[in-house]
Amino acid sequence: MTRSSCLVAVAVIALAASADMAAAQSRVAAGVLECRAGPSTTFIIGSVRDFDCIFRPVDGPPQRYGATIQRLGVDLGWSNDAVLMWNVLAPTVVIGPGALAGGYGGVSAGAAVGVGVGANALIGGLGNSFALQPVSVEGQTGLNAFAGVASLELRQRY
C-alpha cells in the first residue's frame, strides 16, 4: 500500500510540474520592469528595501509602481544606488494599468565590492500569471553579499 501511495504521489507531482512548465511556456514577453532604489544597509539574515519602478509594456503607455523587496537568507553589507530590470512574461502582451500589482517570490543572489552584480528571478501577481526574468544582472555599488529567498510586493502608483 505504501508503494502505491508513493507512485500516486510521484504521478501527481509530475502532472503538476508538467502543468507549471506548460503554463510557463505559454507566456509571452509583455514588457520590461525597471526598479531603482537609493542607499541601504542590510542585516545578517535579511533585508527590506523600497524601489520606484516603471513598467514599459510592449503594448501601451508606461505604468508606475512602488515596490518593496524582502530577502531572507545571508544579506550583509551596504550599497548605494541599485537598479533591477526584468522581462515581464505574461499570458498576453496587453497588460492593463495596475495588473502587475501583487506579491512575487523567488530566488536572489549577488555580491558587490565597489561595483556589483546580482539576479532575482520571481513569479507572482494575480494568480501567479506573471514571471519576472532578469533582463540583465542587478547593478549596484557598495560592499555586500546576498543569497536566499526574495519576495517582491508591487503596488500601483498614480
C-alpha positions as CSV (number, residue, x, y, z in Angstrom):
1,M,0.0,0.0,0.0
2,T,2.8,2.4,0.8
3,R,4.5,1.8,-2.5
4,S,1.2,2.5,-4.3
5,S,0.8,5.7,-2.3
6,C,4.4,6.8,-3.3
7,L,3.7,6.0,-7.0
8,V,0.5,8.1,-6.9
9,A,2.3,10.9,-5.2
10,V,5.1,10.9,-7.8
11,A,2.5,10.9,-10.6
12,V,0.6,13.8,-9.1
13,I,3.9,15.8,-8.6
14,A,4.9,15.0,-12.2
15,L,1.5,16.1,-13.5
16,A,1.6,19.4,-11.5
17,A,5.2,20.1,-12.7
18,S,4.2,19.5,-16.4
19,A,1.2,21.8,-16.0
20,D,3.5,24.5,-14.5
21,M,6.0,24.0,-17.4
22,A,3.2,24.3,-19.9
23,A,1.9,27.5,-18.3
24,A,5.4,29.0,-18.3
25,Q,5.8,28.1,-22.0
26,S,2.5,29.8,-22.9
27,R,3.8,33.2,-21.5
28,V,5.0,35.9,-23.9
29,A,7.3,38.9,-23.3
30,A,4.9,41.7,-22.3
31,G,7.4,44.4,-21.5
32,V,10.2,45.4,-19.1
33,L,10.0,46.4,-15.4
34,E,12.8,48.6,-14.2
35,C,13.2,49.4,-10.5
36,R,15.6,51.9,-8.8
37,A,16.5,52.5,-5.1
38,G,18.8,54.7,-3.2
39,P,21.3,53.7,-0.5
40,S,20.7,50.9,2.0
41,T,22.3,48.9,4.8
42,T,21.5,45.2,5.1
43,F,21.3,42.9,8.1
44,I,22.9,39.5,8.6
45,I,19.8,37.4,8.0
46,G,17.8,39.5,5.5
47,S,16.8,42.9,4.3
48,V,13.9,45.1,3.2
49,R,14.3,47.7,0.5
50,D,11.8,50.1,-1.3
51,F,12.1,50.8,-5.0
52,D,10.4,53.1,-7.5
53,C,9.5,51.1,-10.7
54,I,8.4,51.8,-14.2
55,F,6.8,49.1,-16.3
56,R,7.3,49.7,-20.1
57,P,4.7,47.4,-21.8
58,V,5.1,46.2,-25.3
59,D,1.5,47.5,-26.0
60,G,0.6,50.6,-24.0
61,P,1.9,53.6,-22.1
62,P,4.4,53.3,-19.2
63,Q,3.0,52.3,-15.8
64,R,4.4,53.4,-12.4
65,Y,4.7,51.1,-9.4
66,G,6.2,51.2,-6.0
67,A,7.9,48.0,-4.8
68,T,9.3,46.5,-1.6
69,I,11.8,43.7,-1.9
70,Q,12.4,41.5,1.1
71,R,15.3,39.0,1.2
72,L,15.6,36.2,3.7
73,G,19.0,34.5,3.8
74,V,22.5,35.8,4.0
75,D,22.4,39.5,3.3
76,L,25.3,41.6,4.7
77,G,26.8,45.0,3.9
78,W,25.8,48.3,2.4
79,S,25.1,49.6,-1.1
80,N,24.5,52.9,-2.8
81,D,22.0,53.1,-5.7
82,A,20.6,49.8,-7.1
83,V,18.9,49.1,-10.5
84,L,16.9,46.0,-11.2
85,M,15.4,45.1,-14.6
86,W,13.2,42.2,-15.6
87,N,11.5,40.9,-18.7
88,V,7.8,40.6,-17.8
89,L,6.4,37.3,-19.1
90,A,2.6,37.1,-19.1
91,P,-0.2,35.2,-20.8
92,T,-0.7,38.2,-23.2
93,V,1.1,41.3,-24.3
94,V,-1.8,43.5,-23.3
95,I,-1.2,44.4,-19.6
96,G,-3.7,46.9,-18.2
97,P,-2.8,49.6,-15.6
98,G,-2.1,48.1,-12.2
99,A,-2.2,44.5,-13.5
100,L,1.3,43.7,-12.2
101,A,0.4,44.7,-8.6
102,G,0.7,41.9,-6.2
103,G,3.1,39.6,-4.5
104,Y,6.0,37.8,-6.2
105,G,8.5,35.2,-4.8
106,G,11.7,33.5,-6.0
107,V,15.4,33.4,-5.5
108,S,18.0,36.1,-5.3
109,A,21.8,36.2,-5.2
110,G,24.7,38.6,-5.8
111,A,27.7,40.5,-4.4
112,A,29.4,43.9,-4.7
113,V,32.9,45.1,-4.0
114,G,32.7,48.6,-5.5
115,V,30.5,47.7,-8.5
116,G,28.5,44.5,-8.1
117,V,26.0,42.2,-9.8
118,G,23.0,40.2,-8.7
119,A,20.0,38.4,-10.1
120,N,16.4,38.0,-8.9
121,A,14.1,35.5,-10.7
122,L,10.5,35.9,-9.4
123,I,7.0,34.7,-10.2
124,G,3.6,36.0,-8.9
125,G,1.0,38.6,-9.5
126,L,-2.7,37.8,-10.0
127,G,-2.9,34.0,-9.9
128,N,0.9,33.7,-10.4
129,S,0.3,34.7,-14.0
130,F,3.4,36.8,-14.3
131,A,7.1,35.8,-14.4
132,L,9.9,38.3,-13.8
133,Q,13.0,37.1,-15.5
134,P,16.2,39.2,-15.1
135,V,17.0,41.1,-18.3
136,S,20.5,41.6,-17.1
137,V,22.1,41.3,-13.7
138,E,21.2,43.8,-10.9
139,G,23.5,46.8,-10.9
140,Q,24.7,48.2,-7.6
141,T,27.6,49.9,-5.9
142,G,28.8,49.1,-2.4
143,L,30.2,46.3,-0.3
144,N,27.7,43.5,0.3
145,A,26.8,39.9,-0.4
146,F,23.4,38.2,-0.6
147,A,21.8,34.8,-1.3
148,G,18.5,33.4,-0.4
149,V,14.8,33.7,-1.0
150,A,13.3,37.0,-2.2
151,S,9.8,38.4,-2.2
152,L,8.6,41.5,-4.1
153,E,5.4,43.4,-3.4
154,L,4.4,45.7,-6.3
155,R,1.9,48.5,-5.8
156,Q,0.4,50.7,-8.5
157,R,1.3,54.4,-8.3
158,Y,-0.9,57.0,-9.8
